[in-house]
Amino acid sequence: MKRLTGCRAKIDIIDEKILRLLSRRTQIAIQVGKLKRSSGRPYDSPERERDILRRFVQRNPGPLQNRGIERMFRLVIPESLEAEKKAFPGPAVIEGARQ
């Protein structure tokens, strides 16, 4: 039981780090949103999202399966985009309209 408690404590520490990193990622995404807004670029960038997913799948050291990595980041990316949009509301820019 002591080993189980120790392993769970390690997981808790890692979870806290993941939470802090996700918060930091979102803060940076908000800065990106500001830059996009000021330059008239769209918030959404499907090509960038595909590149992110591809990069993480290529760098996946395991034991998580690639499908699991993709699922997790398919949740993270939209949350970042939502934070960008909420921080700088306004009419959406259609991709390709002004860049």
Helices and strands as residue ranges (DSSP letters): H 2-39, H 46-59, H 66-87
